[in-house]
Amino acid sequence: MQAKEFAGELENILRFWQTHTPDEKNQGFYGEISNDLKVNEAAPKGGVLNARILWTFSAAALQSGNPAYGAFAHRAYHYFTRHFFDSEYGGTYWMIDAQGNPLETRKQTYAQAFSIYALTEYARLTRKNEPLDLAMQLFSLIESHALDTELNGYLEAFDREWNLHEDQRLSAIDMNERKSMNTHLHVIEAYANLFRLTQNQQVKQRVENLLGLFDRYIIHAKTRHFNLFFDERWNVRSQKVSYGHDIEGSWLLLESAESINSAEWTSRMKTVSVEMARASLEGIDSDGGLRYERAPGESDHGEKEWWTMAEAVVGFYNAYQLSGDQGFLRQSAGMWNYLKEFVIDHNRGEWYYRIDRDHRPVDSYPKVSQWKCPYHNARMCLEMIRRLG
């Protein structure tokens, strides 16, 4: 693996988004584009997708110095702040319609976290106060409304006025429980980026608190997989294993510990990173790809998702850097080769969301959607350029 190879792929990914996703009629970015590049102009526009576009182009501009990426980040920032922010009750909407009007006004903690992640990266790029001020406002809203002050951790979902929502699910496939691994993982990711910029001690304390929650409740003491869903009292409610989140979390938690300059937590998370990466090896299929998730007794449909293997390239390489274990290096390189052979669309650009057992794209999963974004694969490229460079 060489840095220049990942630099080339980063250019390919970002060129796709620059070329195909801008909505010139209604502004912003299209909410859905199929694998054969058919645009659904009426598709709603998701807050998570738009935050991830903003983060990706801000991060790419910051690392590369490419002014075209910066210009795309500016476009994303102005659309995101104009249409997704609730000026009356605070926070960001889950979904707007194609014309930019509020559609699903629920306040999902996960989405607020991604908004912070994006705004802080844009603030790093521009060195402007406005995006950082907005990020701090969102931090205060999460701490005021989503923090469980009695039992610790963060609740999942609220209505527009920040009353607890009866439906806590992030998506239709998730469990309707009050707390999840996924939300906590992306809250700590966002808070770590916020602390890098602000050096705010309250933010640092919340990152430390989250590291403690992962260590105590979210990472299984024996298997080293993530527990995925919990009730309010941290009782585990799911036996499913998410290999993609395991390998993603293995390096993100270490990055979070390093961001707050905690020698104790950094040392702890270095050990945890290698343990979780090793546990993730259980998810590697006979074809060399990484399964997304699996429940006990569930049959394996053989389908793979793009993001799990993007995270695996970084996660296994990170474990190799920490441990010196050549097996992790081989897995990282093998995952990259798998992506190049089966997942990257070399004809139309970008990556397929999902492929079936025979490595054919599953067309019911679009190339652009609320959940199909440039964040995982572009971030993989940025990380590998940095680590290999």
C-alpha positions as a printed Julia matrix, in Angstrom:
389×3 Matrix{Float64}:
   0.0     0.0     0.0
   1.27    3.46   -0.9
   0.05    6.91    0.06
  -0.16    8.0    -3.59
  -2.66    5.23   -4.34
  -4.98    6.49   -1.62
  -4.45   10.07   -2.79
  -5.61    9.05   -6.24
  -8.69    7.32   -4.88
  -9.51   10.34   -2.72
  -9.5    12.51   -5.84
 -11.83   10.03   -7.58
 -14.29   10.01   -4.68
 -14.39   13.76   -4.27
 -14.65   14.36   -8.03
 -17.78   12.21   -8.07
 -19.42   14.32   -5.36
 -18.36   17.56   -7.0
 -19.69   16.45  -10.38
 -22.91   14.61   -9.63
 -24.39   15.77   -6.33
 -24.89   19.58   -6.47
 -28.58   20.45   -6.83
 -28.45   23.57   -8.98
 -32.23   23.98   -9.03
 -32.95   23.84   -5.29
 -29.41   24.41   -3.98
 -27.54   22.07   -1.71
 -27.04   18.46   -2.76
 -29.3    15.77   -4.14
 -30.63   13.37   -1.55
 -30.51   10.25   -3.7
 -28.62    9.03   -6.77
 -28.85    5.43   -8.0
 -25.97    3.17   -8.95
 -26.55    4.02  -12.63
 -26.45    7.76  -11.75
 -30.17    8.48  -12.03
 -30.99   11.45   -9.8
 -34.11   11.39   -7.67
 -34.74   15.13   -7.65
 -37.65   14.77   -5.22
 -35.67   12.84   -2.61
 -35.49   14.42    0.86
 -32.12   15.71    2.02
 -30.71   14.16    5.17
 -28.96   16.04    7.94
 -26.41   13.27    8.43
 -25.53   13.17    4.73
 -25.11   16.94    4.54
 -23.02   17.08    7.71
 -20.79   14.33    6.33
 -20.33   16.18    3.04
 -19.3    19.26    5.01
 -16.85   17.28    7.17
 -15.34   15.43    4.21
 -14.59   18.44    2.03
 -13.36   20.47    4.99
 -10.99   17.67    6.01
  -9.81   17.13    2.43
  -9.19   20.85    1.89
  -7.34   21.08    5.19
  -5.04   18.15    4.41
  -4.48   18.78    0.7
  -4.71   22.55    0.43
  -6.88   22.11   -2.69
  -8.96   25.3    -3.05
 -11.68   23.46   -5.01
 -12.35   21.26   -1.99
 -12.5    24.37    0.18
 -15.03   25.97   -2.16
 -17.2    22.84   -1.98
 -16.95   22.93    1.82
 -18.11   26.57    1.79
 -21.13   25.59   -0.29
 -21.93   22.75    2.08
 -21.57   24.96    5.15
 -23.85   27.7     3.91
 -26.56   25.27    2.83
 -26.33   23.23    6.02
 -26.51   26.2     8.37
 -29.28   27.89    6.38
 -31.62   24.89    6.08
 -30.88   22.33    8.8
 -30.64   24.55   11.88
 -33.78   25.13   13.93
 -33.7    28.84   14.75
 -36.56   28.53   17.23
 -35.69   25.52   19.39
 -32.05   24.92   18.49
 -30.36   21.87   17.08
 -30.44   20.4    13.58
 -33.32   18.7    11.8
 -33.17   15.06   10.8
 -34.5    15.65    7.28
 -35.59   18.45    4.97
 -37.48   18.18    1.68
 -35.92   18.63   -1.74
 -36.69   22.36   -1.66
 -34.99   22.85    1.7
 -38.04   23.0     4.01
 -38.15   21.13    7.34
 -39.59   17.63    6.84
 -38.6    15.49    9.84
 -37.9    17.88   12.68
 -36.86   15.3    15.27
 -33.61   15.95   17.11
 -31.5    12.8    16.95
 -28.45   12.98   19.22
 -26.46   11.13   16.56
 -27.24   13.88   14.03
 -26.35   16.66   16.47
 -23.0    14.93   16.99
 -22.28   14.75   13.28
 -23.19   18.42   13.01
 -20.54   19.22   15.64
 -18.02   17.0    13.85
 -18.63   18.82   10.56
 -18.7    22.34   12.01
 -15.48   21.86   13.93
 -13.68   20.55   10.87
 -14.92   23.53    8.87
 -13.76   25.82   11.68
 -10.33   24.17   11.53
 -10.24   24.9     7.82
 -11.47   28.49    7.89
 -10.35   29.59   11.37
 -13.66   31.41   11.7
 -15.58   31.81   14.94
 -19.1    31.29   13.57
 -18.92   27.53   12.9
 -17.19   26.98   16.23
 -19.85   28.99   18.05
 -22.54   26.86   16.41
 -20.71   23.7    17.44
 -20.56   24.88   21.06
 -24.28   25.66   20.96
 -24.97   22.1    19.86
 -22.67   20.75   22.56
 -24.69   22.7    25.16
 -27.97   21.38   23.75
 -26.79   17.77   23.9
 -25.56   18.24   27.45
 -28.77   19.99   28.5
 -31.27   17.62   26.89
 -29.68   14.3    25.94
 -27.38   13.62   28.89
 -28.81   11.15   31.38
 -27.81   12.96   34.57
 -28.91   10.07   36.78
 -27.5     7.0    35.02
 -24.97    8.61   32.66
 -24.74    8.36   28.9
 -26.84    9.98   26.19
 -30.43    9.34   25.17
 -31.18    8.86   21.52
 -34.0    11.0    20.16
 -36.22   14.01   20.88
 -38.97   15.89   19.14
 -38.46   19.36   17.75
 -38.97   20.98   21.17
 -36.51   18.56   22.84
 -39.09   16.36   24.54
 -38.07   12.7    24.65
 -39.34   10.98   21.52
 -41.3     7.75   21.8
 -39.36    6.35   18.84
 -35.68    6.31   19.76
 -34.49    4.45   16.67
 -31.83    5.85   14.4
 -33.18    3.8    11.49
 -35.84    1.19   10.84
 -33.4    -1.69   11.4
 -32.4    -0.51   14.88
 -33.88   -1.35   18.26
 -36.14    1.15   20.01
 -33.92    1.51   23.07
 -32.84    4.6    25.0
 -29.08    4.2    24.5
 -26.87    2.83   21.74
 -23.22    2.21   20.99
 -23.54    4.01   17.66
 -24.68    7.32   19.11
 -22.05    7.27   21.84
 -19.3     6.47   19.32
 -20.12    9.51   17.22
 -20.68   11.8    20.19
 -17.16   11.05   21.42
 -15.79   11.51   17.89
 -17.45   14.93   17.69
 -16.47   16.01   21.18
 -12.85   15.02   20.55
 -12.75   17.26   17.49
 -14.41   20.05   19.46
 -11.79   19.82   22.21
  -8.92   19.97   19.71
 -10.12   23.42   18.73
 -11.41   24.88   21.97
  -9.35   23.22   24.73
 -12.58   23.64   26.72
 -12.27   21.71   30.0
 -15.95   20.78   30.13
 -15.64   19.2    26.68
 -12.52   17.34   27.86
 -14.39   16.02   30.89
 -17.19   14.73   28.65
 -14.67   12.91   26.41
 -13.13   11.31   29.5
 -16.59   10.35   30.72
 -17.42    8.75   27.38
 -14.18    6.77   27.36
 -15.2     5.44   30.76
 -18.64    4.44   29.46
 -17.1     2.54   26.58
 -14.67    0.79   28.9
 -17.31   -0.09   31.48
 -20.49   -0.79   29.49
 -20.14   -0.67   25.73
 -17.1    -2.89   25.04
 -17.88   -6.45   26.1
 -15.48   -7.45   28.87
 -14.72  -10.86   27.36
 -15.45  -10.85   23.63
 -14.14   -7.28   23.05
 -16.99   -6.66   20.63
 -19.25   -3.68   21.12
 -22.54   -4.18   22.9
 -24.98   -2.36   20.61
 -28.17   -1.39   22.48
 -29.03   -0.68   26.11
 -31.94    0.37   28.25
 -31.61    3.42   30.47
 -29.86    1.4    33.19
 -27.22    0.07   30.79
 -28.68   -3.42   30.59
 -27.61   -4.93   27.26
 -30.58   -5.45   24.94
 -28.97   -6.98   21.85
 -26.72   -9.96   21.18
 -25.86   -8.89   17.63
 -22.24   -8.18   16.72
 -21.36   -5.3    14.41
 -17.94   -6.06   12.96
 -17.89   -2.78   11.06
 -18.43   -0.73   14.17
 -15.93   -2.83   16.11
 -13.12   -2.08   13.7
 -14.17    1.57   13.31
 -14.35    2.05   17.04
 -11.0     0.37   17.56
  -9.15    3.35   16.11
 -11.65    6.16   16.85
 -11.54    5.54   20.6
  -7.76    5.74   20.6
  -7.91    8.93   18.56
 -10.34   10.38   21.12
  -8.03    9.52   24.0
  -5.07   11.06   22.2
  -7.07   14.22   21.44
  -7.37   15.09   25.13
  -3.69   14.33   25.83
  -4.53   11.76   28.49
  -1.6     9.41   29.02
  -3.76    7.07   31.1
  -6.61    6.8    28.58
  -4.24    6.65   25.62
  -2.38    3.73   27.16
  -5.66    1.99   27.94
  -7.11    2.54   24.46
  -3.96    1.3    22.74
  -4.59   -2.06   24.4
  -8.3    -1.92   23.62
  -7.62   -1.01   19.96
  -5.63   -4.17   19.37
  -8.11   -6.32   21.28
 -11.05   -4.99   19.27
  -9.21   -5.34   15.97
  -8.45   -8.95   16.83
 -12.1    -9.56   17.71
 -13.11   -8.02   14.36
 -11.19  -10.73   12.53
 -14.11  -13.04   13.32
 -16.16  -11.08   10.77
 -13.89  -11.75    7.81
 -15.63  -13.95    5.24
 -14.04  -16.67    3.14
 -13.86  -14.24    0.19
 -11.73  -11.83    2.23
 -14.4    -9.18    2.8
 -15.67   -8.03    6.18
 -19.26   -8.72    7.17
 -21.3    -5.77    8.48
 -22.93   -7.53   11.42
 -24.34  -10.84   12.57
 -26.73  -12.1    15.23
 -26.34  -15.46   16.99
 -27.86  -18.21   14.86
 -28.49  -15.88   11.93
 -27.72  -17.24    8.47
 -25.08  -15.36    6.51
 -26.47  -13.76    3.34
 -22.94  -12.98    2.17
 -23.64   -9.34    1.39
 -21.01   -6.72    2.26
 -21.23   -2.96    2.8
 -18.67   -0.43    1.6
 -18.14    1.37    4.89
 -17.15   -1.64    7.0
 -14.21   -2.4     4.75
 -13.16    1.24    4.47
 -12.98    1.31    8.27
 -11.19   -2.06    8.28
  -8.35   -0.73    6.13
  -7.67    1.93    8.77
  -8.51   -0.16   11.83
  -6.29   -3.1    10.93
  -3.45   -0.81    9.88
  -3.78    1.03   13.19
  -3.58   -2.3    15.04
  -0.45   -3.16   13.03
   1.12    0.18   13.98
   0.4    -0.47   17.65
   1.32   -4.14   17.82
   3.78   -4.77   14.99
   1.68   -7.84   14.1
   2.17   -8.47   10.38
  -1.17  -10.28   10.29
  -2.97   -6.98   10.8
  -0.95   -5.42    8.0
  -1.95   -8.25    5.65
  -5.6    -7.82    6.6
  -5.46   -4.08    5.94
  -3.86   -4.59    2.53
  -6.23   -7.45    1.74
  -9.26   -5.32    2.54
  -7.95   -2.54    0.28
  -7.49   -5.03   -2.55
 -11.02   -6.36   -1.97
 -12.42   -2.84   -2.22
 -10.54   -2.15   -5.44
 -11.72   -5.39   -7.02
 -15.37   -5.5    -5.96
 -16.65   -2.31   -4.35
 -15.17    0.68   -6.19
 -17.18    1.52   -9.32
 -14.35    2.09  -11.78
 -16.76    3.05  -14.58
 -19.23    5.51  -13.03
 -17.25    6.58   -9.99
 -17.59    6.33   -6.2
 -18.28    3.01   -4.45
 -21.23    0.67   -4.33
 -23.14    0.74   -1.06
 -23.66   -3.02   -0.92
 -22.58   -6.05   -2.94
 -24.09   -9.53   -2.85
 -22.43  -12.88   -2.31
 -21.36  -12.95   -5.96
 -19.89   -9.45   -5.68
 -22.62   -7.8    -7.75
 -23.96   -4.39   -6.66
 -27.3    -4.47   -4.85
 -29.18   -1.76   -6.72
 -31.8    -1.2    -4.02
 -29.01    0.53   -2.09
 -28.27    3.83   -3.87
 -24.85    5.34   -4.42
 -26.01    8.55   -2.7
 -28.55    8.53    0.14
 -29.0     9.57    3.76
 -26.59    6.78    4.71
 -24.38    6.61    1.61
 -21.92    9.44    1.88
 -18.28   10.37    1.19
 -17.33   10.23    4.87
 -16.12    6.65    5.42
 -14.21    6.1     2.2
 -12.75    9.62    1.93
 -11.72    9.48    5.59
 -10.04    6.14    4.95
  -8.0     7.77    2.2
  -7.1    10.76    4.37
  -6.04    8.51    7.25
  -3.96    6.21    5.07
  -2.26    9.12    3.31
  -1.29   10.47    6.73
  -0.21    7.12    8.14
   1.74    6.0     5.07
   3.09    9.39    4.06
